[in-house]
């Protein structure tokens, strides 16, 4: 039987946050990812502004110098979660900008650690233009390299 917390590592990257300057998710190490990382971005744009979601990489979880993705990744989006549960695959890209409206949104990035630049094995997402009153939440999901009980899974938030 499938049990999500025992089959996938789940990491909260960013709690609901609204700040005019934007927000950056918690950086994670991809060293213990088996396969691909899925980044779930839940967006509640009460003010109706478009938001840019920009995946970034670095060699360290401390993120000295963030780098943009150099290879386009798969992206799915539902830009009207209040009326539909349909995710639509978007054109592969290195970032995604939401539609400017007040509909709640879900955007999912598929990140393959093997396709990141050499030495870049840490990841985060920068979200621009998150006005006060709007909210964004980021969740990371991946199959851990070493299977085991939740309590035994290695951390993803340190190198």
Buried (B, 14 or more C-beta within 10 A) or exposed (E): EEEEEEBBBBBEBBEEBBEEEBBBBBBBBBBBBEEBBBBBBBBBBEBEBEBBBBBBBBBBBEBEEBBEBEEEBBBBBBBBBEEEEEBEEBEEBBBBBBEEEEBBBBBBBBBBBEEBBEEBBBBBBBBBBBBEEBBBBBBBBBBBBEEEEEEEBEEBBEE
